[in-house]
Amino acid sequence: MNTRTPLIRSALCLALGIILYDGMSSFWMHRLWLIPVVGVFSFLPLFWKKGRKELVLLGAVLFLVACGMGRMALSDEAWSRQSSWAVGSTGLWTGIVRESPSVNREGEPYARYPVELETIRYEDGDEKNIAGTAYIYETNPKQLYRPGDRISVSGKMTAVRIYKNPGKIDLEGRYRSQRLLGRIYPEKGETLRFSGDSGEFRIQRWAEDTRNRISHAFAPYMDPVRLHILGTLLFGGNYNDIPAQIMNSFSATGIVHILSVSGSHVALLFGFLYFLGKWIHLPERVVISLAILLVLFYSFLSGLVPPVIRAAAMGILSVGGVFLDREKSSLNLLGAAVTGMLLWDPFYLYDVSFQLSVGASAGILIFYRPLSRFFSRFSHLPHWIGEGIALSTAAQVLTIPLVLYDFHSFPFYFIPANLFVTPVLEWVIIAGLLAAVVSFIFLPLAGGILQLADYLLWFSIRLNLTLSSRPGASLRTGAMTVMEILLYYSTVGILYFKKYLFQRPRRLMAAGGCWCLLALGCFTLFLLAPKARLYAPELGPDQGTVLLSGGHRILYYRGGSIPSHTSNWEWNSFLGYVGLTEADLLLLNLEEVKEPIPLSLSIPVREIWVAGGPVEKKAPQVLKDFKGTLRNVKAARLTMGNMAAITNGSSFLLTERDRAVYFSGRKGLSLSSFPEHTLWVAGNRKNSAGIPVEEIRRVRGEAIIYGGSRLASSWEDMDLIESEHYPAANVYEKGMQAASFRKDWTLEGHGLWYRER
């Protein structure tokens, strides 16, 4: 292990072990005894004599990897002890509120409580203990319960549905970390009932009470909307009370992280207290010790939720090293923080806030000073601007692939926002924290500070709205491919270690060779890109696909009988993941739609062809801001460029040169034969006996992607298709599926190697 940064390398080995175990969980499930064996035998080389450095390093790496695998195995075992049998049960549930509820006041208001379950009582009077947590929902809440309150409710627990689509935050790891079993919705006419104070979660209750007192004291001095934004800036919280326009503007400029307690808050508070102590000439060690104690107090005030714990740990360890001017020590301290948190909960590794916090912290520690020296060469550039650009760029270097994967766009104005908006917001945070302390001593003085903070907050919001409204403020790029990510990080590594590599010609040749191979791989994939690609994400009750063929961008969406906001969110998220900025055609099938579906489009579409009813009644949000051509189609033959389409008002057959895609609806096309190279996108037909075997033999699809659902008829359709020996994949079972055409249609699973550019 490298003696300069052993702890950061230890954290990487531990993370590798977690990933290996999680990626091969089925293999290790019956071979857990191998993990301690690997750990023990890899520890033996540490006792060898000197001169065996490479062997000792290899043994240390294997030992740490085994530790990561073992820690993940323990978490798996703890998860298996949860009361998963309770999912699907109906009865009277009793539990303790863990945190303050998330409250939604738009549309139909509701409150969502994370509850530590205790018991369930069935209708026959039988009562069982429960191990695990659940989200309990209450619509139109009349009062909100606090952490530590014991509540009860009658209802049914349903499983948490996780859509297996790439390009979004990993909720499965978060739910398993929270030991979340499912969701409980009260029975019709039922409400939550208070059963007393449990005496648990006292810290969270104290923090909530303190924040409420501070908010009540601030209310007379600030605008109500900006008061809530200030509360979110100071302590994190619910975003639902922040106007959507403001939230979108913060996302577009890449500074939305400042609205939640993160490492930047801890760094800001630490820095302010540090320089304040130095200003009054306190000894450095005393200043750092007091700053750490106040940061810990701030963490308690924020409720000690996991993001706050992570921010405090990484902020105290890494920022402390920066102020002591010890970059290498800072990297080791960051590694110690990461190692400790992964040992505490290995599922942190899959949490996007953890990933971004670690990436941004490491980026600042590694790249800030080199970038600062680079910008100092420009004599006409003011020092504070050069420092600001260096800091904001360093924080982005290691996180760009993560940002593109999870959020699918790049904030083009993140440097101006970090130069001019973030510093003002930081002073707002400092003023708000100062006013919170002063409010307990002399409220009028706190009111004066708050009025200044209110003006600064208004100015920063207006400035950020101006930046976000500029053309191209948020560049929709889509996610990077695996090969592109590897090439990106290898480029960053070579640029950073260039002096070290030029001193060792062999290592320079090795690094350059690896980089050339990766660049050649990206170029080869570009040259060998298929003629056509089709992506089919998992959308629950709905069905959708993205077809990229011959320069055409065609969307297909088939609405289900149950309106689903989640399906709409998954659809638009997937369009961003693929990298689409516009589409030529949307094929919209509304046959199964009974109530209006909340389908909306996040990209412009030139034409919409609708089958199955009036779009104005069944999907009205699609027409919002739509300025293209709308067609209600029945039996017809249509063309779009060099692509021909046949429809019977239910199904669509698109043909282009030597390939075709068949989107089947409730009523199949009655053609005598289909083109030789046909990809069939099928789905459940709820008002029929399933797909007839005659249609399967008539279509003769080279590959079949089945939309799928939990209905028994869907599994019967898949059994019938497989019995006819056609390559097929069920999206409901396997998650997002992709198919590509070169000489024929081929299924590619998740298809992670190609993206629309």
VEXVEX-500429 format. One record per residue (C-alpha): residue number from 1; x, y, z; residue in one letter. Coordinates in steps of 0.1 Angstrom, whole numbers, always signed. Layout:
N
   nr      x      y      z  rest
  NUM      X      Y      Z     A
...
END
This chain:
757
   nr      x      y      z  rest
    1     +0     +0     +0     M
    2    +14    +34     -9     N
    3    +28    +51    +22     T
    4    +17    +85    +11     R
    5    -20    +79     +8     T
    6    -27    +45    +24     P
    7    -61    +53    +38     L
    8    -76    +66     +6     I
    9    -63    +35    -12     R
   10    -77    +13    +16     S
   11   -111    +29    +11     A
   12   -109    +21    -26     L
   13   -101    -15    -19     C
   14   -130    -17     +6     L
   15   -154     -3    -20     A
   16   -141    -28    -45     L
   17   -149    -56    -21     G
   18   -185    -43    -16     I
   19   -190    -41    -54     I
   20   -176    -76    -60     L
   21   -199    -91    -34     Y
   22   -229    -72    -45     D
   23   -223    -80    -82     G
   24   -219   -117    -75     M
   25   -243   -121    -45     S
   26   -258   -154    -59     S
   27   -222   -169    -61     F
   28   -213   -159    -25     W
   29   -246   -168    -10     M
   30   -236   -205     -5     H
   31   -199   -198     -2     R
   32   -196   -173    +26     L
   33   -169   -194    +42     W
   34   -145   -184    +14     L
   35   -145   -147    +25     I
   36   -127   -152    +58     P
   37   -104   -178    +42     V
   38    -93   -152    +16     V
   39    -89   -126    +43     G
   40    -67   -149    +65     V
   41    -45   -161    +37     F
   42    -41   -127    +22     S
   43    -29   -115    +57     F
   44     -1   -140    +59     L
   45    +23   -122    +34     P
   46    +23    -92    +59     L
   47    +46   -114    +81     F
   48    +72   -120    +54     W
   49   +106   -106    +56     K
   50   +116    -73    +39     K
   51   +122    -74     +2     G
   52    +88    -89     -5     R
   53    +71    -55     -9     K
   54    +50    -64    -40     E
   55    +37    -96    -23     L
   56    +29    -77     +9     V
   57    +10    -50    -11     L
   58    -10    -77    -29     L
   59    -18    -94     +4     G
   60    -30    -61    +19     A
   61    -52    -53    -11     V
   62    -68    -88    -10     L
   63    -73    -85    +27     F
   64    -91    -52    +24     L
   65   -112    -65     -5     V
   66   -122    -95    +17     A
   67   -131    -70    +45     C
   68   -154    -52    +21     G
   69   -170    -84    +10     M
   70   -174    -96    +46     G
   71   -190    -63    +56     R
   72   -215    -66    +28     M
   73   -222   -102    +37     A
   74   -231    -90    +73     L
   75   -255    -64    +59     S
   76   -271    -90    +37     D
   77   -276   -112    +67     E
   78   -291    -83    +87     A
   79   -315    -76    +57     W
   80   -326   -112    +56     S
   81   -337   -110    +92     R
   82   -362    -83    +85     Q
   83   -399    -92    +84     S
   84   -402    -94    +46     S
   85   -432   -118    +51     W
   86   -453    -88    +62     A
   87   -454    -73    +27     V
   88   -489    -78    +14     G
   89   -504    -82    +48     S
   90   -535    -62    +60     T
   91   -541    -52    +96     G
   92   -535    -27   +123     L
   93   -499    -15   +122     W
   94   -481     +1   +151     T
   95   -447    +19   +149     G
   96   -426    +48   +159     I
   97   -419    +79   +137     V
   98   -382    +80   +130     R
   99   -379   +114   +113     E
  100   -399   +145   +104     S
  101   -424   +137    +76     P
  102   -420   +147    +40     S
  103   -450   +169    +32     V
  104   -464   +176     -3     N
  105   -488   +205     -5     R
  106   -493   +205    -43     E
  107   -523   +188    -58     G
  108   -537   +163    -33     E
  109   -516   +170     -2     P
  110   -501   +142    +18     Y
  111   -475   +135    +45     A
  112   -451   +106    +43     R
  113   -437    +92    +76     Y
  114   -407    +69    +79     P
  115   -418    +46   +107     V
  116   -400    +19   +127     E
  117   -426     -9   +128     L
  118   -433    -27   +160     E
  119   -464    -49   +156     T
  120   -492    -59   +133     I
  121   -526    -71   +145     R
  122   -547    -90   +121     Y
  123   -585    -90   +119     E
  124   -587   -123   +139     D
  125   -569   -106   +168     G
  126   -536   -124   +162     D
  127   -506   -100   +168     E
  128   -470   -104   +156     K
  129   -438    -84   +161     N
  130   -423    -67   +131     I
  131   -386    -60   +123     A
  132   -381    -33    +97     G
  133   -394     +1    +86     T
  134   -421    +14    +63     A
  135   -434    +46    +47     Y
  136   -468    +54    +60     I
  137   -488    +79    +40     Y
  138   -517   +101    +51     E
  139   -536   +122    +27     T
  140   -549   +157    +38     N
  141   -531   +155    +71     P
  142   -547   +176    +98     K
  143   -517   +174   +121     Q
  144   -481   +163   +118     L
  145   -465   +138   +141     Y
  146   -430   +142   +154     R
  147   -400   +119   +157     P
  148   -406    +95   +187     G
  149   -444    +95   +184     D
  150   -460    +61   +184     R
  151   -487    +59   +158     I
  152   -510    +32   +145     S
  153   -531    +28   +113     V
  154   -552     +2    +96     S
  155   -542     -7    +60     G
  156   -523    -29    +37     K
  157   -485    -29    +31     M
  158   -475    -30     -5     T
  159   -440    -37    -18     A
  160   -418     -8    -29     V
  161   -417    -10    -67     R
  162   -382     -3    -81     I
  163   -380     +3   -118     Y
  164   -349    -14   -133     K
  165   -339    +15   -156     N
  166   -303    +29   -159     P
  167   -295    +65   -154     G
  168   -311    +73   -121     K
  169   -304    +73    -84     I
  170   -300    +39    -69     D
  171   -330    +36    -46     L
  172   -326     -1    -38     E
  173   -294     +5    -18     G
  174   -310    +34     +0     R
  175   -341    +13     +9     Y
  176   -320    -16    +21     R
  177   -299     +8    +42     S
  178   -331    +20    +58     Q
  179   -344    -16    +62     R
  180   -375     -4    +43     L
  181   -401    -32    +38     L
  182   -428    -13    +19     G
  183   -455    +13    +19     R
  184   -487    +15    +40     I
  185   -517    +34    +28     Y
  186   -546    +38    +54     P
  187   -578    +21    +45     E
  188   -606    +43    +31     K
  189   -619    +66    +58     G
  190   -590    +57    +82     E
  191   -565    +82    +96     T
  192   -533    +79   +117     L
  193   -539    +75   +154     R
  194   -515    +88   +181     F
  195   -506    +61   +207     S
  196   -483    +81   +230     G
  197   -446    +92   +232     D
  198   -422    +63   +228     S
  199   -393    +81   +243     G
  200   -372    +72   +212     E
  201   -354    +95   +187     F
  202   -350   +123   +213     R
  203   -322   +139   +193     I
  204   -344   +142   +162     Q
  205   -373   +156   +182     R
  206   -351   +182   +200     W
  207   -336   +192   +166     A
  208   -371   +196   +151     E
  209   -384   +216   +181     D
  210   -354   +239   +179     T
  211   -357   +245   +142     R
  212   -394   +253   +146     N
  213   -386   +278   +173     R
  214   -360   +295   +151     I
  215   -384   +296   +121     S
  216   -412   +311   +143     H
  217   -388   +338   +155     A
  218   -376   +345   +119     F
  219   -412   +347   +105     A
  220   -419   +385   +112     P
  221   -387   +396    +94     Y
  222   -387   +376    +61     M
  223   -409   +369    +31     D
  224   -427   +335    +37     P
  225   -413   +318     +6     V
  226   -377   +330    +12     R
  227   -381   +320    +49     L
  228   -386   +284    +38     H
  229   -357   +286    +14     I
  230   -335   +300    +42     L
  231   -346   +271    +65     G
  232   -337   +246    +37     T
  233   -303   +264    +32     L
  234   -295   +262    +69     L
  235   -307   +228    +79     F
  236   -319   +209    +48     G
  237   -355   +198    +46     G
  238   -385   +195    +24     N
  239   -382   +209    -11     Y
  240   -419   +208    -18     N
  241   -425   +243     -4     D
  242   -399   +258    -27     I
  243   -414   +270    -60     P
  244   -407   +247    -89     A
  245   -392   +276   -109     Q
  246   -366   +283    -82     I
  247   -357   +246    -78     M
  248   -353   +242   -116     N
  249   -330   +272   -117     S
  250   -307   +258    -90     F
  251   -306   +225   -109     S
  252   -298   +242   -142     A
  253   -269   +261   -128     T
  254   -255   +231   -109     G
  255   -257   +246    -74     I
  256   -288   +226    -62     V
  257   -265   +209    -36     H
  258   -265   +241    -16     I
  259   -301   +235     -7     L
  260   -293   +204    +14     S
  261   -268   +200    +42     V
  262   -236   +188    +26     S
  263   -199   +190    +29     G
  264   -199   +225    +15     S
  265   -220   +236    +45     H
  266   -196   +221    +70     V
  267   -166   +236    +51     A
  268   -182   +270    +50     L
  269   -190   +269    +88     L
  270   -156   +255    +96     F
  271   -139   +282    +75     G
  272   -159   +311    +89     F
  273   -152   +300   +125     L
  274   -115   +293   +117     Y
  275   -108   +327   +103     F
  276   -129   +344   +130     L
  277   -108   +327   +157     G
  278    -76   +337   +139     K
  279    -89   +373   +137     W
  280    -93   +375   +175     I
  281    -58   +359   +178     H
  282    -68   +326   +194     L
  283    -43   +297   +192     P
  284    -47   +276   +161     E
  285    -54   +243   +180     R
  286    -80   +261   +201     V
  287    -97   +275   +170     V
  288    -98   +242   +153     I
  289   -111   +224   +184     S
  290   -139   +250   +190     L
  291   -148   +249   +153     A
  292   -151   +211   +153     I
  293   -174   +213   +185     L
  294   -196   +239   +168     L
  295   -198   +218   +136     V
  296   -209   +188   +157     L
  297   -235   +209   +174     F
  298   -248   +221   +140     Y
  299   -250   +184   +129     S
  300   -272   +177   +160     F
  301   -293   +207   +151     L
  302   -298   +193   +116     S
  303   -312   +161   +130     G
  304   -282   +137   +126     L
  305   -298   +123    +94     V
  306   -273   +102    +73     P
  307   -264   +130    +48     P
  308   -256   +153    +77     V
  309   -234   +126    +94     I
  310   -215   +120    +62     R
  311   -211   +157    +56     A
  312   -198   +163    +92     A
  313   -174   +134    +91     A
  314   -159   +142    +57     M
  315   -160   +180    +63     G
  316   -142   +179    +97     I
  317   -115   +154    +85     L
  318   -108   +168    +51     S
  319   -113   +205    +56     V
  320    -92   +203    +88     G
  321    -63   +191    +67     G
  322    -67   +219    +42     V
  323    -65   +246    +68     F
  324    -34   +229    +83     L
  325    -19   +231    +47     D
  326    -14   +193    +45     R
  327    -30   +181    +13     E
  328    -17   +145    +16     K
  329    -29   +143    +52     S
  330    -62   +156    +40     S
  331    -65   +128    +15     L
  332    -57   +102    +42     N
  333    -83   +118    +65     L
  334   -109   +117    +37     L
  335   -100    +80    +32     G
  336   -104    +74    +69     A
  337   -138    +90    +68     A
  338   -149    +70    +38     V
  339   -136    +37    +53     T
  340   -154    +43    +85     G
  341   -187    +51    +68     M
  342   -185    +21    +45     L
  343   -178     -1    +75     L
  344   -207    +14    +93     W
  345   -231    +10    +63     D
  346   -218     -4    +30     P
  347   -249     +8    +12     F
  348   -236    +43    +15     Y
  349   -215    +34    -16     L
  350   -246    +34    -38     Y
  351   -260    +67    -24     D
  352   -256    +95    -49     V
  353   -251   +122    -23     S
  354   -222   +101     -8     F
  355   -207    +96    -42     Q
  356   -208   +133    -51     L
  357   -196   +144    -16     S
  358   -166   +121    -18     V
  359   -159   +130    -55     G
  360   -161   +167    -49     A
  361   -140   +166    -17     S
  362   -113   +145    -34     A
  363   -114   +167    -64     G
  364   -108   +198    -43     I
  365    -80   +182    -24     L
  366    -62   +169    -55     I
  367    -68   +195    -82     F
  368    -75   +228    -64     Y
  369    -39   +239    -59     R
  370    -26   +229    -94     P
  371    -56   +247   -110     L
  372    -51   +277    -88     S
  373    -14   +279    -99     R
  374    -25   +275   -135     F
  375    -50   +304   -134     F
  376    -25   +326   -115     S
  377     -5   +327   -147     R
  378    -31   +350   -162     F
  379    -20   +384   -149     S
  380    -52   +402   -161     H
  381    -75   +378   -143     L
  382    -84   +390   -108     P
  383    -71   +368    -80     H
  384   -105   +361    -65     W
  385   -119   +350    -99     I
  386    -90   +327   -106     G
  387    -94   +311    -71     E
  388   -132   +308    -76     G
  389   -128   +291   -110     I
  390   -101   +268    -97     A
  391   -123   +257    -67     L
  392   -155   +252    -87     S
  393   -136   +233   -115     T
  394   -118   +211    -90     A
  395   -150   +201    -74     A
  396   -164   +190   -108     Q
  397   -134   +171   -122     V
  398   -141   +137   -106     L
  399   -179   +140   -105     T
  400   -188   +148   -141     I
  401   -195   +111   -151     P
  402   -217   +108   -120     L
  403   -236   +140   -127     V
  404   -242   +130   -163     L
  405   -254    +95   -153     Y
  406   -278   +106   -126     D
  407   -290   +139   -139     F
  408   -283   +136   -177     H
  409   -273   +172   -182     S
  410   -243   +195   -177     F
  411   -247   +229   -160     P
  412   -230   +252   -186     F
  413   -231   +282   -162     Y
  414   -218   +264   -131     F
  415   -187   +286   -130     I
  416   -206   +320   -131     P
  417   -231   +306   -106     A
  418   -203   +295    -83     N
  419   -185   +328    -87     L
  420   -214   +351    -82     F
  421   -244   +332    -67     V
  422   -229   +307    -43     T
  423   -208   +333    -24     P
  424   -239   +354    -18     V
  425   -258   +323     -6     L
  426   -229   +314    +17     E
  427   -232   +348    +33     W
  428   -269   +342    +36     V
  429   -262   +309    +54     I
  430   -237   +326    +77     I
  431   -261   +355    +85     A
  432   -289   +329    +91     G
  433   -268   +309   +115     L
  434   -257   +341   +133     L
  435   -293   +353   +135     A
  436   -303   +319   +149     A
  437   -278   +322   +177     V
  438   -285   +359   +184     V
  439   -323   +353   +185     S
  440   -319   +334   +218     F
  441   -301   +365   +232     I
  442   -315   +397   +216     F
  443   -343   +392   +190     L
  444   -343   +428   +176     P
  445   -306   +424   +166     L
  446   -314   +391   +150     A
  447   -342   +408   +130     G
  448   -318   +433   +116     G
  449   -295   +405   +105     I
  450   -324   +387    +89     L
  451   -335   +417    +69     Q
  452   -300   +419    +54     L
  453   -301   +381    +47     A
  454   -335   +385    +31     D
  455   -322   +411     +6     Y
  456   -292   +390     -2     L
  457   -313   +359     -7     L
  458   -337   +378    -30     W
  459   -307   +391    -50     F
  460   -291   +356    -53     S
  461   -324   +340    -64     I
  462   -330   +367    -91     R
  463   -294   +364   -103     L
  464   -296   +326   -105     N
  465   -330   +328   -124     L
  466   -313   +351   -149     T
  467   -284   +327   -154     L
  468   -307   +296   -157     S
  469   -330   +314   -183     S
  470   -301   +319   -207     R
  471   -300   +297   -238     P
  472   -281   +265   -232     G
  473   -279   +270   -195     A
  474   -283   +232   -190     S
  475   -268   +211   -218     L
  476   -287   +178   -222     R
  477   -258   +154   -228     T
  478   -271   +120   -217     G
  479   -250    +95   -198     A
  480   -215    +85   -208     M
  481   -208    +50   -220     T
  482   -186    +26   -200     V
  483   -157    +31   -224     M
  484   -161    +69   -224     E
  485   -160    +69   -185     I
  486   -128    +48   -185     L
  487   -112    +71   -212     L
  488   -122   +102   -192     Y
  489   -107    +91   -159     Y
  490    -75    +78   -176     S
  491    -71   +112   -192     T
  492    -76   +130   -159     V
  493    -51   +106   -143     G
  494    -24   +111   -170     I
  495    -28   +149   -168     L
  496    -24   +150   -130     Y
  497     +5   +125   -128     F
  498    +23   +138   -160     K
  499    +54   +149   -141     K
  500    +57   +116   -123     Y
  501    +51    +97   -156     L
  502    +77   +117   -176     F
  503   +103   +108   -150     Q
  504    +97    +71   -156     R
  505    +96    +63   -194     P
  506    +83    +28   -189     R
  507    +53    +40   -169     R
  508    +47    +68   -194     L
  509    +46    +42   -222     M
  510    +23    +19   -202     A
  511     -1    +48   -194     A
  512     +0    +61   -229     G
  513     -6    +26   -243     G
  514    -37    +21   -220     C
  515    -50    +55   -231     W
  516    -46    +47   -267     C
  517    -64    +14   -263     L
  518    -93    +31   -247     L
  519    -94    +58   -273     A
  520    -93    +32   -300     L
  521   -121    +13   -283     G
  522   -143    +44   -282     C
  523   -135    +51   -319     F
  524   -142    +14   -328     T
  525   -176    +14   -311     L
  526   -184    +46   -330     F
  527   -175    +30   -363     L
  528   -193     -2   -355     L
  529   -225    +15   -342     A
  530   -256     -4   -354     P
  531   -278     +9   -382     K
  532   -307    +11   -358     A
  533   -312     +8   -320     R
  534   -343     +4   -299     L
  535   -345    +10   -261     Y
  536   -375     -2   -240     A
  537   -374    +11   -204     P
  538   -395     -4   -177     E
  539   -426    +19   -171     L
  540   -448     -1   -148     G
  541   -484     -1   -162     P
  542   -473    +18   -193     D
  543   -451     +8   -222     Q
  544   -426    +30   -241     G
  545   -397    +27   -265     T
  546   -371    +49   -282     V
  547   -362    +40   -318     L
  548   -332    +55   -334     L
  549   -331    +44   -371     S
  550   -316    +61   -402     G
  551   -315    +95   -386     G
  552   -351    +92   -373     H
  553   -359    +96   -336     R
  554   -392    +79   -330     I
  555   -409    +75   -296     L
  556   -436    +50   -289     Y
  557   -458    +52   -258     Y
  558   -487    +30   -248     R
  559   -507    +42   -218     G
  560   -521    +18   -192     G
  561   -555    +16   -176     S
  562   -541    +31   -143     I
  563   -527    +67   -143     P
  564   -491    +66   -130     S
  565   -470    +97   -122     H
  566   -440    +73   -117     T
  567   -443    +60   -152     S
  568   -442    +96   -166     N
  569   -411   +104   -144     W
  570   -393    +72   -155     E
  571   -401    +80   -191     W
  572   -387   +115   -191     N
  573   -357   +105   -170     S
  574   -349    +78   -196     F
  575   -352   +103   -225     L
  576   -325   +123   -207     G
  577   -304    +93   -201     Y
  578   -304    +84   -238     V
  579   -295   +120   -246     G
  580   -324   +129   -268     L
  581   -330   +167   -272     T
  582   -358   +163   -298     E
  583   -379   +137   -316     A
  584   -393   +134   -350     D
  585   -424   +114   -342     L
  586   -444   +102   -312     L
  587   -467    +72   -317     L
  588   -492    +74   -289     L
  589   -515    +44   -281     N
  590   -544    +53   -258     L
  591   -566    +22   -262     E
  592   -562    +10   -226     E
  593   -565    +45   -210     V
  594   -597    +50   -189     K
  595   -586    +80   -169     E
  596   -563   +108   -181     P
  597   -527    +98   -178     I
  598   -502   +124   -166     P
  599   -479   +119   -196     L
  600   -458   +149   -204     S
  601   -428   +154   -228     L
  602   -396   +170   -217     S
  603   -384   +174   -253     I
  604   -400   +189   -284     P
  605   -417   +165   -309     V
  606   -425   +174   -345     R
  607   -454   +150   -351     E
  608   -478   +130   -329     I
  609   -498   +101   -343     W
  610   -526    +91   -319     V
  611   -545    +58   -318     A
  612   -572    +48   -294     G
  613   -591    +80   -286     G
  614   -588   +118   -283     P
  615   -555   +129   -268     V
  616   -572   +160   -254     E
  617   -592   +139   -229     K
  618   -568   +109   -223     K
  619   -534   +126   -223     A
  620   -540   +164   -222     P
  621   -505   +173   -208     Q
  622   -489   +160   -240     V
  623   -503   +189   -259     L
  624   -488   +215   -235     K
  625   -465   +237   -255     D
  626   -468   +213   -285     F
  627   -465   +232   -318     K
  628   -461   +203   -343     G
  629   -485   +182   -364     T
  630   -512   +161   -346     L
  631   -529   +132   -364     R
  632   -556   +109   -350     N
  633   -550    +78   -371     V
  634   -571    +48   -379     K
  635   -565    +24   -409     A
  636   -539    +42   -430     A
  637   -505    +40   -448     R
  638   -483    +69   -439     L
  639   -448    +80   -447     T
  640   -421   +101   -429     M
  641   -390   +106   -450     G
  642   -378    +72   -462     N
  643   -398    +54   -435     M
  644   -432    +39   -443     A
  645   -459    +31   -417     A
  646   -489     +9   -417     I
  647   -515    +11   -390     T
  648   -550     -2   -382     N
  649   -557    +24   -355     G
  650   -542     +1   -329     S
  651   -509    -14   -341     S
  652   -480     +2   -361     F
  653   -456    -14   -385     L
  654   -426     +9   -394     L
  655   -404     -2   -423     T
  656   -372    +14   -435     E
  657   -349     -2   -461     R
  658   -341    -37   -449     D
  659   -356    -36   -414     R
  660   -389    -31   -396     A
  661   -403    -26   -361     V
  662   -438    -38   -352     Y
  663   -456    -21   -323     F
  664   -486    -43   -316     S
  665   -517    -29   -298     G
  666   -549    -44   -286     R
  667   -557    -54   -322     K
  668   -529    -69   -343     G
  669   -522    -61   -379     L
  670   -539    -86   -403     S
  671   -510    -88   -428     L
  672   -504   -121   -447     S
  673   -467   -117   -440     S
  674   -442    -94   -423     F
  675   -408    -82   -434     P
  676   -379   -106   -429     E
  677   -361    -85   -404     H
  678   -388    -75   -379     T
  679   -384    -65   -343     L
  680   -416    -70   -324     W
  681   -425    -48   -295     V
  682   -454    -66   -278     A
  683   -475    -61   -247     G
  684   -504    -75   -227     N
  685   -538    -74   -243     R
  686   -561    -71   -213     K
  687   -594    -75   -231     N
  688   -584   -106   -251     S
  689   -571   -141   -244     A
  690   -535   -131   -250     G
  691   -514   -132   -282     I
  692   -526   -159   -306     P
  693   -500   -184   -316     V
  694   -510   -178   -352     E
  695   -499   -141   -349     E
  696   -466   -152   -334     I
  697   -459   -175   -364     R
  698   -471   -149   -389     R
  699   -449   -121   -375     V
  700   -419   -143   -372     R
  701   -400   -116   -352     G
  702   -362   -119   -352     E
  703   -364   -106   -316     A
  704   -393    -98   -293     I
  705   -394    -73   -265     I
  706   -424    -78   -243     Y
  707   -437    -49   -223     G
  708   -449    -72   -196     G
  709   -469    -68   -164     S
  710   -477    -87   -133     R
  711   -509   -102   -149     L
  712   -509   -140   -153     A
  713   -518   -136   -190     S
  714   -484   -118   -196     S
  715   -465   -148   -183     W
  716   -486   -170   -205     E
  717   -477   -149   -235     D
  718   -440   -152   -227     M
  719   -443   -190   -222     D
  720   -460   -192   -256     L
  721   -434   -170   -273     I
  722   -405   -191   -258     E
  723   -422   -223   -268     S
  724   -420   -211   -304     E
  725   -383   -206   -300     H
  726   -382   -168   -307     Y
  727   -355   -147   -289     P
  728   -376   -127   -264     A
  729   -371   -105   -232     A
  730   -397    -94   -206     N
  731   -391    -58   -196     V
  732   -412    -63   -164     Y
  733   -389    -92   -153     E
  734   -355    -80   -165     K
  735   -358    -43   -166     G
  736   -348    -20   -195     M
  737   -340    -39   -227     Q
  738   -322    -28   -259     A
  739   -321    -42   -294     A
  740   -297    -33   -323     S
  741   -298    -40   -360     F
  742   -267    -46   -382     R
  743   -276    -75   -404     K
  744   -305    -86   -382     D
  745   -322    -77   -350     W
  746   -303    -88   -318     T
  747   -313    -83   -281     L
  748   -285    -67   -261     E
  749   -299    -66   -225     G
  750   -293    -32   -210     H
  751   -272    -20   -240     G
  752   -247     +1   -221     L
  753   -222     +6   -250     W
  754   -240    +29   -273     Y
  755   -257    +63   -267     R
  756   -274    +88   -290     E
  757   -250   +117   -297     R
END
